[in-house]
Amino acid sequence: MLTPYRFVLALAFFAAPILADGVAPVGAAACAAMRAHHVLNPGPVGCGRLSLVRFSYVGFDGAVHDDGEIVVLDAVADRVARIFAELRVRGLPIAKAKAMQVYDGNDDASMADDNTSAFNVRRATGKTTLSLHAYGVAIDVNPVENPYLACRDAACTVAPPAGAGFLNRTIDRPHKPKRLGAAEEIVAVFAENGFTDWGGHWDNPIDYQHFDIGRKLAEELATLPPDQAKARFEATIGR
């Protein structure tokens, strides 16, 4: 249940209030907040194509939290809700999931806070092209436990820096505690819901936290009307 305070916030920021698990359009006030906080910059999709997915999740403390929020493209929103519902059922812990305006659109700040996130109009790390996060079709899960690694010559960069302790991707290590929150355990869940591209399969960089639907499909969905975009996305999953 929403507390009275959170219920008022839902009324203020979104087109329709939703409970702990659900999907709703992003309201005008929330759109303005995303613009003011450098999340909704000029990009491939406008605010009218965005949906808020709210979900409950198991934290690293073992408790269930009901404050998960993630903004994605409308065409993929129902599938994203399914993904996080399945992660909760499986007990995959999530550190936190806050909208990117909390971090002023700063991806480094979000990663350092171990924040699971999606929509953010920014360039891809180390590139001049827009990230698929700008389309609302990429999701980063537990960035500290699933860091980004890029190497050039003999130098490697780990982001966030705290993720350096998680570069050994062996989940079960002899005589050591089990690694929790690792993306390897949920690759199939994302793939079964259309997010078939996992950054852990890349060569350089390797982005263990990152899941997306592919650039070609993202660009297509952005140009289609919402109903057609959703049908097109579902069709790709059906295949």
N, C-alpha and C positions, 0 to 999 in steps of 0.2 A: 504493500500500500504506500502511496505517496503521503508524506507528512503534509500538513496544511501549507507550510512554507514552500515545499517543493511543488505542490499543486499550483500555487499562485505563480511560481516561476514558469511552470509549463504553460499556463494560460498566457503569460506575458510574452513568451519567446517563440511559441510554436503554434501552428495553425489549429491544432487540436490536441488536448491533453491525452497522454497515453500512460499506461501503467508501466511496471518495471520492465516487462518485455513487450516490445511493439515497434511499429514503424509509423511515422507521421511526416507530413511535409514540414519544411523549415519555414517558419514565419518571418514576417517582415522585420521584426525587431532583432531576431537572431541573424538575419542576413546583414542588417546594418552593423551588428556587433562583429561579424566576421570581416566586413570591409574595414571597420575601424581598427581591427587588430591584425591586419595584414594576412588574412587567410583567404578571403574572397577577392583576390586580385583579378585583373583582366585575364581571362583564360578561355578554355574551350567550352565550358558549360556555365550557365547562369544559375542564380539561386533557385529559380523555379524548377530546375531539374535535380535539386538535391533533396534527400530524405534524411531524417534523423532516425537512427536505430538505437533504441534504449534496451538494455539487457542487464540481467543479473549474472554474476560470475563468482567463481570460487577464488578467493584471494590466497596469497602465500601464507596467510595466517590460518587457513583452513575454513574460514567463515565465508558465508555467502553474502555478497554485497549487491545492492540494487541500484548503484549509481553509474553503471556503464553507459557511455554515450559515444556514438561514432557517426559521422556524417559521410554519406556515400551517394553515388549516382542513383536516381530513382529506379532505374532498370534492374539494379542488382540488390536493392535494399532487402527484399524478402529473403533472398538467399543468404545475405549477410546475417540477418536475424536467425536463420536456421543454423548457420555456422556457430554463432556464439551460444545458442541454446545447446548444441551438441557438445561444445567444449565444456559447458557447465555440467552436463550429464557425465562426461568422461572425467570430470574433476581436474581438468587442465588449469592450473592456477594462472591468474592474470594479475599483474601488479596494480594497474589502474587503467582506466579508459576515459580520458577527458577530451572534450572538444578542443581543437587546436587554438581557438582564440584565447584559451587560458594561458598559452605560451606565446602569444603575439605572433603566431605563425612561424616561430623559430623551431626548426626541426631539431637542431642540436639540443635546445633546452628540453624539448619533449622527450628525446631519447635519453638524456641524462636523468630524467625523472622516471624512466622505465615506463613510459606512457604508450599504451596501444592506441593507434590513431589511423585515420584514413585521409579524408579530403583536406587538401592544402595546396593552393596554387603556388607552386615553386618549381624551380628547375631541378632536374635530376642531379643527384650528387656527382660532382665532377664533370658535368656535361652542360651544354648550352641548350639542349632540348628540354621541353617541359616534362616533368615527372608524371607518371600515371596517377599520382596522387591528385594532380590538377584536374583529372577527369572523375575523381571519386571512385576509382575502380582498383585502387591499391590499398593494402592494409599492412601495417607494421605491428607485429605482435611481440610484446616483452623485449624491447630493444637491448636491455642489458644482458639478459640471458641468451639473446639471439643477435649478436652484434654484426655490424658491417665491417668487412675487411677488404682493403685495397692495397696492392703492392706494386711498387715501381722500382726497378733495379733492386737494391738491397733494402729499401725502406718500405715499411708497411704502416698503414694507418688503420686504427681500430676506432669505430664510433658506435656507441659512446665509449670513452676511455675505460669506464668501469667494466665494459664487456670483455676486456682482455683476459679476465679470469675464466671466460667461458669459450675460449677458442678451441679447447679440447672438446670435441663434440660427442665423445663417448658418454652415453647417458648412464650406464651402469659401470662404475669404476671400482675395482677391488678395494675393499676396506675404506671406501669413502661414501659419503651420503649420496643418495640418488639425486641426479640433476632434475630439477623441477622447472616447468615452463618452457621446455625445449620445443622448438618448432617442428623437429623431426617427427614428433608424435602426432602431429595434426595435419601433415601434408595431404593425406588422403581426404580428410574432412573438407579442406578447402577445395581440392580438385573435384570432389563429387558435387560441389556447388558452383562450379564454373571458374574457380580461381586456380587455374592449372599451372601457372608460372610461379615457381618458388625460387627465390634468390639463392637458396642453399645449393641449387643445382648449377649455378653459374661458376665460371672459372676465375675471372678477375674483372671486377670485384666479386666477392661473395657476400650476399646479403641475407643472412639467416632469418631475419625478422620479416622479410618482405614477401607478400603474395599479391599477384595481380592476374588480370584476365587476358593480357596481351595487348600490344599497342594497336594493331590493325582493328581488332574488335572494339576497343575503346573508342577509337576515332569514328567508327561506324555508328556505335550507339549514341554518341554525342550529337550526331546529325539527324537522328530519327525522332519522330514524335514519341512521347513517353510510352504509350501502349505498344507501339511497334517495336520500340527499343527493348522493352521487357520481353515481348514475344521472341524477338531475335535472340536475346541472351538465353532464354529458356530452350530455344531450339538447339543452340550450340551444346548445352548440357545434355540434351536428349541424344545427341550423336555420340 
